[in-house]
Amino acid sequence: MLNTYWNNSPDMNAVNDAIAGMKQLLTGESELQADSLCLKLLDYSLRVRSNSVLFMQRMRDYFSHVLVPSCDHARAQITAIDRDIVDAGIEFVDWKREPGKTGRKDAIHDFSGGRLVQKVRTGMLFLQSDHDLIAAGPCLDYDNQVINFINSQFLNWLQHDGYVLCHASALSRNGKGLAIAGLSGGGKSTLMLNLLEDDVTRFVTNDRLLVRRQPDETHAVGIPKLPRINPGTIVNNPRLFPLIDEASRAQLLQLDKDELWKLEDKYDAHIGELYGRNRIQHETGLRRFLVLNWKHGAAEKLDVKRVDLDRRPDLLAAIMKPSGPFYVDARGYFNRDDNMPEADIYLQALADIEVFEASGCVDFEALGTICHEQLMD
């Protein structure tokens, strides 16, 4: 796959023509709404525009906790064009999935000055370039993919600023953060939402955490992405019951526990609506990391012990997260699918963090007590 480096292209006219052509392909004759949204995370702000009034309202509701009134100093603009699937008429190359993941998800087409990313299952197209960031396709039907595209810009900026990307949830209590990692479906979202029952605990992030070691503390930042949870998380947490109707919940409870645990059907958990206002805090000092390495049906009781990541590459692998096809480094080079995270970078970033492993059988109640009394003190 090609690296595209737009800043030092030998022919900027060719670059500009290529981007203009791709932009025209995606936007067509669509007219943008006059209103725009301005989102801000730390010192990074970006503008969101669309041709769809309904889509803009959805984004206004979704990102309400990071909305600011002015976009005078926005670093970038994302344009979401709600339209039918666009036939780009070009050849895409599949983006290799992470180890343990199967099926086709993303495909890319690199050209002079930019990258076009195709979501294979939905047909959505995303243009990532130095000046133009465009999502095109049925944005209302697949708004979660546009939300991820928006958040990828925050992720890029934070990584340029020295933060390391982790696959983890995180909470903060009195400015002290606890991160929770585990394999997909390992229960980190369920545990995180259970811990939010404590009124002084704040939601930091659900699935992407950025960490930077600083002289006085290890700083952690989450992105404005709501938890997307499966039915197995919902049916056993009264706080989450409003997300599904009672009849559906009753049917789900008839399933075998292992079958329910594996069921994939994502729901957005709106923290502000479910847990109350001012329960989101996207940055915190990070003190501890908990890695879930437990198993349903295991004969052993739950055991939580402190570990040394230098000696546990299996646990470190659960924390590390590749940056994905939307990542562009500070020099303008696009990420490649064979560019895997380096263990040493994570070990350095987490050098001052206490890391714990939860093993044995899955026991959310017992682990919740341990988190409250020992890991979040």
C-alpha positions in Angstrom: 0.0 0.0 0.0 1.1 3.5 -0.8 2.1 6.2 1.7 0.6 9.5 0.6 2.6 12.5 1.6 0.7 15.6 0.5 2.8 18.3 1.9 5.9 17.7 -0.3 4.2 16.5 -3.5 6.3 17.3 -6.6 3.1 18.5 -8.4 0.6 20.3 -6.1 -1.6 21.1 -9.0 -2.1 17.4 -9.6 -2.8 16.9 -5.9 -5.4 19.6 -5.9 -7.0 18.3 -9.0 -7.2 14.8 -7.6 -8.8 16.0 -4.4 -11.2 18.3 -6.2 -12.3 15.3 -8.4 -12.8 13.1 -5.4 -14.7 15.8 -3.6 -17.0 16.3 -6.5 -17.6 12.5 -6.7 -18.7 12.4 -3.1 -20.7 15.6 -2.8 -22.4 15.7 -6.2 -25.0 18.4 -6.3 -25.7 18.4 -2.6 -26.3 21.7 -0.9 -25.1 22.1 2.7 -27.3 23.4 5.5 -26.3 26.9 6.6 -25.9 25.8 10.2 -22.8 24.0 11.5 -21.8 22.4 14.7 -18.6 23.1 16.6 -17.1 20.3 18.7 -14.2 20.8 21.1 -12.1 18.3 23.0 -9.3 19.9 25.1 -7.7 22.4 22.7 -8.9 20.7 19.5 -12.1 22.0 17.8 -13.7 20.9 14.5 -16.7 21.9 12.5 -19.4 19.5 11.3 -21.6 20.3 8.3 -24.2 18.3 6.4 -26.9 18.5 3.7 -29.3 16.9 6.1 -31.2 18.7 8.8 -32.1 15.5 10.6 -28.5 14.3 10.6 -27.3 17.6 12.1 -29.9 17.3 14.8 -28.7 13.7 15.6 -25.1 15.0 15.9 -26.2 17.9 18.0 -27.9 15.5 20.5 -25.0 13.0 20.4 -22.2 15.5 20.9 -24.1 17.8 23.2 -21.5 17.6 26.0 -18.7 18.8 23.7 -20.6 21.5 21.7 -19.2 25.0 21.8 -20.9 28.1 20.3 -18.1 29.3 18.0 -16.0 27.6 15.3 -13.7 30.6 14.7 -10.6 28.5 15.3 -11.7 25.1 14.1 -8.7 22.9 13.1 -10.8 21.0 10.5 -14.3 20.6 9.0 -16.1 17.3 8.4 -18.8 17.3 5.8 -21.4 14.5 5.9 -23.4 14.1 2.7 -26.5 12.0 3.3 -27.2 10.3 -0.1 -27.4 7.0 -1.8 -24.4 4.7 -2.0 -21.8 6.2 -4.3 -20.3 4.0 -7.0 -16.7 5.4 -7.0 -15.7 3.3 -10.0 -12.3 2.7 -8.6 -10.3 -0.2 -7.2 -10.1 -0.6 -3.4 -7.6 -2.7 -1.5 -8.8 -4.5 1.6 -7.4 -3.2 4.9 -6.0 -6.2 6.9 -7.9 -6.8 10.1 -6.3 -7.0 13.5 -5.2 -10.4 14.8 -8.2 -12.4 15.9 -10.6 -10.4 13.8 -12.3 -11.9 10.7 -14.3 -10.7 7.8 -13.9 -7.7 5.5 -14.4 -4.3 7.2 -12.5 -1.5 5.5 -10.9 -1.0 2.1 -8.8 1.9 0.9 -7.8 3.7 -2.3 -4.8 6.0 -2.0 -4.3 8.8 -4.5 -2.3 12.0 -4.8 -3.1 14.0 -1.7 -5.6 11.8 0.1 -7.1 8.4 0.9 -10.6 7.2 0.2 -11.9 4.6 2.8 -14.8 2.3 2.0 -16.8 0.6 4.7 -17.3 -2.8 3.0 -20.5 -3.8 4.7 -22.4 -0.6 4.3 -20.8 1.0 1.2 -20.1 4.3 3.1 -17.2 6.3 1.7 -14.9 8.6 3.6 -12.4 11.0 2.2 -9.4 11.8 4.4 -7.1 14.5 3.2 -5.2 17.5 4.5 -8.0 20.0 3.8 -11.1 17.9 3.0 -12.8 15.4 5.3 -16.0 14.0 3.7 -18.4 11.2 4.6 -20.8 10.2 1.8 -23.6 7.7 1.6 -26.6 6.9 3.8 -25.3 8.9 6.8 -28.6 8.7 8.6 -28.7 4.9 8.4 -25.0 4.5 9.4 -24.5 7.5 11.6 -22.3 5.5 13.9 -19.7 5.2 11.2 -19.7 9.0 10.7 -19.4 9.5 14.5 -16.3 7.2 14.3 -14.9 9.3 11.4 -15.4 12.5 13.5 -13.7 10.9 16.5 -10.8 9.7 14.3 -9.8 13.3 13.9 -9.6 13.8 17.6 -7.6 10.5 17.8 -5.1 11.7 15.2 -4.6 15.1 16.9 -3.9 13.5 20.3 -1.5 11.0 18.8 0.4 13.8 17.1 0.6 15.4 20.6 2.4 12.3 22.0 -0.5 10.3 23.3 -0.6 6.5 23.0 -3.8 4.8 21.8 -5.2 2.1 24.1 -8.1 -0.2 23.6 -9.8 0.5 27.0 -12.7 1.9 28.9 -12.0 4.4 31.7 -13.6 6.1 34.7 -12.5 8.9 37.0 -13.3 9.4 40.7 -12.0 12.5 42.3 -9.6 13.0 39.5 -8.1 9.5 39.8 -8.6 7.3 36.8 -9.0 3.6 36.3 -8.7 2.1 32.8 -10.3 -1.2 32.0 -9.0 -3.4 29.1 -9.9 -6.9 27.9 -10.5 -8.9 24.7 -13.6 -8.0 22.7 -16.7 -9.1 24.5 -14.7 -9.4 27.7 -17.0 -7.3 29.8 -15.2 -3.9 30.1 -18.3 -1.9 29.1 -20.5 -3.9 31.5 -18.1 -3.3 34.4 -17.6 0.3 33.5 -21.4 1.0 33.5 -21.8 -0.9 36.7 -19.2 1.3 38.4 -21.0 4.4 37.2 -23.7 3.7 39.8 -21.4 5.5 42.2 -22.6 9.1 41.8 -19.1 10.6 42.2 -17.6 8.5 39.4 -17.3 10.0 35.9 -17.3 8.4 32.5 -14.1 9.1 30.6 -14.3 6.7 27.6 -15.8 3.4 26.5 -13.4 1.9 24.0 -10.6 4.3 23.0 -8.3 5.8 25.7 -5.2 7.9 24.9 -2.4 8.0 27.5 0.6 10.3 27.9 3.2 10.0 30.6 4.0 13.4 32.1 6.4 14.5 34.9 3.7 14.9 37.5 1.2 12.3 36.4 0.1 10.0 33.6 -2.6 11.9 31.7 -5.5 10.1 30.0 -8.0 11.4 27.5 -11.2 9.8 26.2 -13.1 10.6 23.0 -16.7 11.8 22.7 -18.0 8.4 21.8 -21.0 6.9 23.8 -20.8 3.3 25.0 -22.2 0.8 22.4 -23.4 -2.1 24.4 -24.9 -5.6 23.7 -28.1 -7.0 25.1 -26.2 -9.1 27.7 -25.1 -5.9 29.3 -28.6 -4.4 29.3 -30.8 -7.1 30.6 -29.1 -7.4 34.0 -28.6 -3.7 34.7 -31.9 -1.9 35.8 -30.3 1.4 34.8 -30.2 0.3 31.2 -33.6 -1.3 31.0 -35.0 1.7 29.0 -32.8 0.8 26.1 -35.0 -2.2 25.1 -38.7 -3.0 25.7 -39.8 -5.4 28.4 -41.0 -8.1 26.0 -37.6 -8.2 24.3 -35.8 -8.3 27.7 -37.9 -11.3 28.8 -37.0 -13.2 25.6 -33.3 -12.4 26.0 -33.4 -13.7 29.6 -34.5 -17.1 28.3 -31.2 -17.5 26.4 -28.3 -19.5 27.8 -25.8 -17.2 29.6 -23.0 -18.0 27.1 -25.4 -17.4 24.2 -26.5 -14.1 25.6 -23.0 -13.0 26.3 -22.0 -13.6 22.7 -25.0 -11.9 21.2 -24.0 -8.8 19.1 -26.7 -6.1 18.8 -25.4 -2.7 19.6 -27.3 0.0 21.5 -26.0 3.5 22.4 -26.0 4.2 26.1 -26.5 7.9 26.5 -24.6 8.6 29.8 -26.3 12.0 30.4 -29.8 10.5 30.0 -29.2 7.3 32.0 -26.9 8.5 34.8 -27.6 12.2 35.0 -25.9 15.5 33.8 -22.3 16.2 34.4 -21.3 12.6 34.5 -18.8 12.8 31.6 -15.2 13.9 32.1 -13.0 13.2 29.1 -9.7 13.7 30.8 -8.2 12.4 34.1 -5.0 11.5 35.8 -4.5 7.8 35.4 -3.4 5.7 38.3 -4.4 2.1 37.6 -5.1 -0.3 34.7 -7.3 -3.4 35.1 -7.1 -6.1 32.4 -10.0 -8.5 32.3 -8.6 -12.0 31.6 -11.5 -13.9 33.1 -13.8 -16.6 31.6 -17.5 -17.5 31.8 -17.8 -20.9 33.4 -14.3 -21.0 34.7 -14.0 -23.3 37.8 -11.6 -20.9 39.6 -12.9 -18.0 41.7 -12.3 -14.5 40.7 -8.8 -13.4 41.4 -7.4 -9.9 41.1 -3.6 -9.4 41.4 -1.0 -6.8 40.4 1.1 -7.8 37.4 4.2 -6.6 35.6 3.4 -5.8 32.0 7.1 -6.4 31.0 6.5 -10.0 31.9 2.9 -10.3 30.5 2.9 -9.6 26.8 -0.5 -11.3 26.6 -2.0 -8.6 28.8 -0.2 -5.8 27.0 -1.6 -7.1 23.7 -5.1 -6.5 25.1 -4.2 -2.9 25.8 -2.5 -2.0 22.5 -4.6 -0.7 19.6 -3.6 -0.1 16.0 -4.4 3.4 14.7 -6.5 2.3 11.7 -6.9 3.5 8.1 -7.9 7.1 9.0 -4.7 7.8 10.9 -2.2 10.3 9.3 1.0 11.1 11.2 2.2 14.6 11.9 4.3 14.6 8.7 1.3 13.7 6.5 2.0 10.0 6.0 -1.0 7.7 6.0 -1.0 4.7 8.3 -0.5 1.2 6.8 -2.3 -2.0 7.8 1.0 -3.7 8.6 2.0 -0.9 11.0 1.4 -2.6 14.4 1.8 -0.8 17.8 5.2 -1.1 19.4 5.3 -2.7 22.8 8.1 -0.5 24.1 6.1 2.6 23.5 3.2 1.3 25.6 5.5 0.1 28.4 7.1 3.6 28.6 3.7 5.3 28.6 2.4 3.1 31.3 5.6 2.9 33.4 4.1 4.7 36.3 0.7 2.9 36.3 -0.2 0.0 38.5 -1.6 -2.8 36.4 -3.9 -5.5 37.7 -5.2 -8.7 36.1 -8.7 -10.1 36.8 -8.7 -13.9 36.2 -10.9 -16.9 37.1 -14.7 -16.8 36.6 -16.7 -13.8 35.6 -18.1 -12.1 38.7 -19.2 -8.5 38.0 -20.5 -7.9 41.5 -17.3 -9.1 43.3 -15.0 -7.3 40.9 -17.1 -4.1 41.2 -16.6 -4.2 45.0 -12.8 -4.6 44.5 -12.7 -1.7 42.1 -14.6 0.6 44.4 -12.7 -0.4 47.6 -9.2 -1.0 46.2 -8.6 0.2 42.6 -10.5 3.5 42.7 -9.6 4.7 46.2 
